[in-house]
Amino acid sequence: MTDFPEIKVPRPDELDLEFYQAVAKAGALHVQRCNACGAWRHPATYYCPRCASGDYSFAPASGRAKVYSYTVSHMSVEPQWQARAPYVTIVAELDEGPRLIATARDMPADKVAIGMPIRIVPETKSPDFAVFWAESTRKETPDE
């Protein structure tokens, strides 16, 4: 799905570039993982904060997460986002442990809650960049 074909695509570098390339190449969420101790981390770092190893890879992550925090933006200076306002930006805590930022897709602000289960879905914008969407995993009932 392409929600914003005209979105400005940034040019990440160094470890950010490795992260986005792993996601874009696989078309699925990947997160940095220490090859020595198995610790997951994001944002990417050159050395593991748990064991100090410099041996890492970007491994597939489940995409399962919970809302750790969120904010509602009622306006934007970016033309691509103006039609979506108000929109919800979520800090998602992955089941693997790290947190990352995603934008709520098809979730109005009054349906978002701390701790609610979500799924993180990447959308590749270029071979070097992807955006992340948060989708609800809750089943809506007619009276909700």
HELIX and SHEET records of a PDB file:
HELIX    1   1 GLU A   14  ALA A   26  1                                  13    
HELIX    2   2 PRO A   79  GLN A   82  1                                   4    
HELIX    3   3 ALA A  109  LYS A  111  5                                   3    
SHEET    1   A 3 TRP A  40  ARG A  41  0                                        
SHEET    2   A 3 HIS A  30  CYS A  34 -1                                        
SHEET    3   A 3 TYR A  56  PRO A  60 -1                                        
SHEET    1   B 6 ARG A  64  SER A  73  0                                        
SHEET    2   B 6 TYR A  87  LEU A  94 -1                                        
SHEET    3   B 6 ARG A  99  ALA A 104 -1                                        
SHEET    4   B 6 PHE A 129  SER A 136  1                                        
SHEET    5   B 6 PRO A 117  SER A 126 -1                                        
SHEET    6   B 6 ARG A  64  SER A  73 -1                                        
END                                                                             
